[in-house]
Amino acid sequence: RVLQAQGEVKMRLGDAPAAEALLREALAIRVAALGDGHWAVAETQSALGEALAAQGRIDEATPLMTGAYERLLAQRGADDRRTRDARARLGR
């Protein structure tokens, strides 16, 4: 969770490349620990998608953010903060 939080801070500071590096590391750790289908993995994928989109890498970002939102919606529900954050990243 610390790496993801650091990545999100880097995004708020406008440093998308640094955010991407931190979020990729966080994603690898979460996938190894929890498996690809876990909602926490989707949370990190959504944040990573935002970092990619901020760098103009829309073709990489869109499937990550869309898949993450759909998984969070299914597993956590529409009212969960993480789902709302993922929806906001998609602009929905």
Long-range contacts (C-beta under 8 A, 24 or more apart in sequence): 1-26, 3-29, 4-43, 4-44, 4-47, 7-47, 7-48, 7-51, 8-47, 10-51, 11-47, 11-50, 11-51, 11-54, 16-51, 16-52, 16-54, 16-55, 17-51, 17-55, 19-47, 19-50, 19-51, 19-54, 20-48, 20-51, 20-52, 20-55, 23-47, 23-48, 23-51, 24-48, 37-71, 39-71, 39-72, 39-75, 39-76, 39-82, 42-67, 42-68, 42-69, 42-71, 42-72, 42-75, 42-82, 42-86, 43-68, 43-72, 43-82, 43-85, 43-86, 46-72, 46-82, 46-85, 46-86, 46-89, 47-89, 49-89, 50-89, 53-89, 65-89, 65-90, 66-90
